[in-house]
Amino acid sequence: KMPGIRHTGPLPALTAAQHALAAALRADVEHLAITIGERNIFMPAGYRAAEAWLASQLAALGLAVERQTFDTQGVPCVNLSAQLRGTTKPDE
């Protein structure tokens, strides 16, 4: 059994901010899934497009993007890493 109080009944209506966040998340997922489409080592053009788009989205948030490169079955691949530091204890 899970700790805490279980919710029953209808969920509260979303706030305007929650609606905006849901729309932004849907747009991001649709961009990756529909605009860019399939992306993997067998579809490297899509993989590269997704990498570039994700890196630009992170950079637009003011984050420094680090690329960790590696090869998979002879195909160059990349992990993207970005860190959002806390404001009260940024060194933790």
Buried (B, 14 or more C-beta within 10 A) or exposed (E): EEEEEEEEEEEEEEEEEEEEEEEEEEEEEEBBEEEBEEBEEEBEEBBBBBBEBBBEBBEEEEBEBEEEEEEEEEEEBBEBEBEEEEEEEEEE
